[in-house]
Amino acid sequence: MTGLLYSEVESELRAELRAMLRQHSDPAARIERDDSVDADLWRRLADMGLAGLLVPEESGGAGAGPREAAVVLEELGRAVAPVPYLGCAVVAGTALLSCGEPDLLAGLAAGERPVALAVPFAGPPSGPWSPTVTAAGDRLTGSVRAVADAITAEILLVPAGSGLFAVEARRVRREQCTSLDETRRLCDLSFDGTPGRLLAEGSDAETAVRDALLAGAALLASEQVGVAEWCLDTTVEHARARYQFGRPIGSFQAVKHRLADVWVAVTQARAVARYAASAVAEKSEVDLAAALAQAHCSGVAVEAAEACVQLHGGIGMTWEHPAHLYLKRARSAALAYGAADVHRARLAELVDLPSA
């Protein structure tokens, strides 16, 4: 297993991306916006080659790996950026790589044709193959609820019957759901004899979808670490600057202990997330790593976000401060690709731990 430390290339990627996000992605300014996706920011990510980070060079991508994609997700989590990176570049990209679709991968890498995998956002990778869409030849009928990153997708990858189909999104009825997280909207998809192109069938289709969901669950942990790090750093700065009774509130024991606990949790979560990214990169123990990552990191992000809101006092409870965006992202991400208890049960199964 590759070490958990960041390589020089990964550190340079982080620095470059963080500088761009500081200039073009302000969480506080986003509060007043209604759009669920920042198209300009997505274009900038594509221009930096990040949309196609996992795509091979021969298909127009960067030919990098999951560890680099994990760094990108950390920074996007810190900025709570409203871009379809996880669903498009990671999840759908992994499915396309499994199917071997160079044309669709090229459009994804260029940022011109966003792709989304049409499965429920809360569906765990370990779930059975049970598509809610049927296929009669190349015609699809049925519906899929609460799909992430499908609002702005141009291509949908739809599990239907025993196959995986590529469908033009403009031919599908999309109804936006009420979402807790305004920066990652969900939508319901309806198919009524909609034409699709078969990409994979049988076990190949099931493997493509399963690999995509495992990659999503494993690398989502890095985004959750980014959310938690921003919450911790911002709260520490607030505790230094905010005075009560003539003293910084960070000097009070209760505040210090709370922040120390969050720091320990975030440090541990970063190690877990790095392990998960390395497992995906090396295709080793991915099922185990994804279950461990979501069983642990989802709760850490929520803990850090709650501490951020609470320790900011009154301002933390207002819409004007971006803390609520991070709490909503942490809470919604805790349900993505299966809640923590689902992953703990899966983890127990993988290590042969008997149930109580």
ZIFENFEN-V691972 format. One line per field, one symbol per residue. phi: phi as a letter, one per 40 degrees, with the letter a starting at -180 (. if undefined). Layout:
phi: ???
This chain:
phi: .cdccccccccccdcccccccccbabdcccdcccccbcccccccccccgccbcccdccbgccgcbccccccccdcccccfccbccccccccccccccccgbcccccccccgcbcbbccbdcccccccccaccbbbbgbbbbhabbfccgcdbccbbcbcagbbbbcbccccbcbbcccbccccacbacbbbbgccabcbabgcccccccccccccccccddcccccdcccccccccccccccbbfgbcccccdccdccccccccccccccccccccccccccfbfcdccccccccbccccccdcccccccccgdccccccccdcccccccccccccfhcdcccccccccccfcccc
